[in-house]
Structures are given as structure tokens and as C-alpha cells.
Amino acid sequence: MKLPRSEQETIVIFDVEVGKWHIDTTYPTHIRKYAELLGEIEDKTEDRLAGWISDEFSGSFMVKKRKTLTKERRQQIGEQLRKAREL
């Protein structure tokens, strides 16, 4: 059963006592993204994934939407980089 978009969510909690991150998500993109990071999976269905991030995971993870830059903004950033490299 597919959840309506308004009910899809991702909850990420760090448990200090355990020293691990816990993820519980019903957002399909995050289910696919975090399935490989989880060591101990509590619940995995087509519509939900819940579990603890593996001890072997030594990096950090981020949940944010990528910025889309306009053509003008990309040109501004390129100019700033060229000036900085000249110094």
C-alpha cells in the first residue's frame, strides 16, 4: 500500500547511550538510499524502512535537497573562482 505524499516522512535520531543513528522512513527515495547503510534492520517493507546505521559506517550522512543554480549564478561563482585562483 503506497502512502500518500503528505504522510511520507523520515525520522533520524541519534541515541547517545547506544552511540548510533536510528532511521525510520516511509519516503521511497530514502528507503532506497539508506537500505545499504543499515546494519540492524528492524522493519523493511515496500513502504517502510527502520533500523540502526551499521557500526562499519564511518562517515556522515545528510538529508537535504540539492540546490539548482541559475545560469547567471553559475557564472558569478565561476568568476569568483577565477579571481581567487589568480591571487
DATAQUI-V168577 format. One record per residue. N is the residue number from 1. PSI is psi as a letter, one per 20 degrees, with the letter a starting at -180 (* if undefined). NEAR is the number of other C-alpha atoms within 10 Angstrom. Layout:
BEGIN
n=<N & N>
psi=<PSI & PSI>
near=<NEAR & NEAR>
END
This chain:
BEGIN
n=<1 & 2 & 3 & 4 & 5 & 6 & 7 & 8 & 9 & 10 & 11 & 12 & 13 & 14 & 15 & 16 & 17 & 18 & 19 & 20 & 21 & 22 & 23 & 24 & 25 & 26 & 27 & 28 & 29 & 30 & 31 & 32 & 33 & 34 & 35 & 36 & 37 & 38 & 39 & 40 & 41 & 42 & 43 & 44 & 45 & 46 & 47 & 48 & 49 & 50 & 51 & 52 & 53 & 54 & 55 & 56 & 57 & 58 & 59 & 60 & 61 & 62 & 63 & 64 & 65 & 66 & 67 & 68 & 69 & 70 & 71 & 72 & 73 & 74 & 75 & 76 & 77 & 78 & 79 & 80 & 81 & 82 & 83 & 84 & 85 & 86 & 87>
psi=<p & p & q & q & h & i & i & p & r & p & p & p & p & p & o & h & g & h & k & r & p & p & p & o & q & j & o & g & g & h & g & h & g & i & h & i & h & p & g & o & p & h & p & o & a & h & i & q & p & p & a & p & p & q & h & i & o & j & b & r & q & p & o & q & p & q & q & o & q & r & h & g & h & h & g & g & g & g & g & g & g & g & g & h & h & h & *>
near=<5 & 10 & 13 & 8 & 10 & 6 & 8 & 14 & 14 & 16 & 11 & 13 & 11 & 13 & 11 & 8 & 6 & 9 & 9 & 15 & 16 & 20 & 22 & 22 & 20 & 21 & 19 & 18 & 9 & 17 & 21 & 12 & 9 & 17 & 16 & 10 & 17 & 20 & 14 & 13 & 17 & 13 & 10 & 14 & 9 & 11 & 14 & 19 & 23 & 23 & 20 & 21 & 21 & 16 & 13 & 9 & 12 & 8 & 5 & 5 & 9 & 5 & 8 & 6 & 6 & 6 & 6 & 8 & 10 & 9 & 8 & 9 & 11 & 12 & 12 & 12 & 12 & 12 & 12 & 11 & 11 & 11 & 10 & 9 & 8 & 6 & 5>
END
